[in-house]
Amino acid sequence: MKTFLVVALATLLIASSPAPAQVKPMSGKVLIPNSSIEKPADIGRFAHTNIQTFLPAEPLLRPQTAGPPYAGYAYETPASLACVYSLVTAVTGCNPNKVTAVPKGGARMIAIVDAYDAPNAASDLETFSAQFGLPSANFQVVYASGTQPACDPGWEFEESLDVQWAHAMAPNAKIVLVEAASNSFADLMTAEDVASGMVNAAGGGEVSNSWGGSEFSGETTYDAHFVKAGVVFVASAGDWPGTSYPGASPNVVAAGGTTVRRNPSTGNFVAEVPWDSAGGGISPVEPRPGYQNGISAIVGKSRGVPDLSFDSNPITGVWVYDTNLYGWNIVGGTSVASPALAGVINLAGSFYSSTNAELTAVYSKLGVAADYTDIASGYCGPYAGYSAGTGWDFCTGVGSDKGTAGK
């Protein structure tokens, strides 16, 4: 709890201060909440969030008077990332302090599966939406067990991130937060079934899962929970070198992480490279799915991760509003990638019959520059041993999104 109080207070103080017209280079540190830390005894039993926060080094003691974007600080907004990923008309630089156009569209339903309760999820989502010019969300909370769960500060923060950034990318889709009774895999799978059932009944859509843990021998027994007619499942690839579950399941779109580089003086977009802490690699458990047959020379007989990627580096983080953490926070982790990519897939409007059909379409567009940005330089993985390169790679998969075609 103390970790969150420090992060939120420092972020609040710096973000609310006056700043010069240009962006000044920012130093700081990344803090990881307890909910994102896996203990050896947790493997195969309990899942964890994939969320991190960036704590700027120079908090300025001034009262908060308005929300972001703040002149002088180039952290990501729905408009700036919509610009970067060509979801709106591109503007040179995609500067967070200048661009205001947000995605328009989305339909049916995106369900978010998380553990524990977020009592302020609805009101925080409304604050986020109003701040960035998004329409009011069609939002619902469902208790998977039928009883309101307890509140855990790390998971509550995760839920704020998830619902806000799914809504940011597909503002007209209904957002349903399905809360599991705990972060045990058993309880999360119960919630997964509730979520996919609701999406199926709504005529199709997506289920986003920003949680996970180290892969384990029995994980394949859970894979069937990520198969439902009319539902595309998305899961974070993880915030550590190597693979995680359920991101490595062949039945999910594995959401990897990138770094959106910006000019430290102007805040203008420079390039996108891998986030070196994002998950990726070859699954030691899951076999190669058919949609990856075209990259068998890279992955062999095993599932390769990730499939696609999205900005996840906390030092190039996104804004998230959370009442329990005193307002606006700078957030990263592949917990950003999963709900945001679920939103992008929803915005595309294809509404494929399954994750397999979705990923078959994605991999059929591998190397198509009009649909995906091929991130061909940078590194990631164990010992920083994987390199991004032309085509599919262990750092960013097919690359990052470009528009809504091919999804």
FENNOR-V981527 format. One record per helix or strand of 3 or more residues. SS is the DSSP state (alpha for helix, beta for strand). FROM is the first residue (numbers start at 1). TO is the last residue. If there is no record, write none. Layout:
BEGIN
ss=(SS,SS)
from=(FROM,FROM)
to=(TO,TO)
END
This chain:
BEGIN
ss=(alpha,beta,alpha,alpha,beta,alpha,beta,alpha,beta,alpha,beta,alpha,beta,beta,alpha,beta,beta,beta,beta,alpha,beta,beta,alpha,beta,alpha,beta,alpha,alpha,alpha)
from=(2,28,34,40,52,78,109,121,139,153,174,185,205,211,219,231,253,269,280,290,302,308,314,318,323,327,334,355,382)
to=(15,31,36,42,56,84,115,131,143,169,180,201,209,214,226,236,262,274,287,299,305,311,316,322,325,332,348,364,384)
END
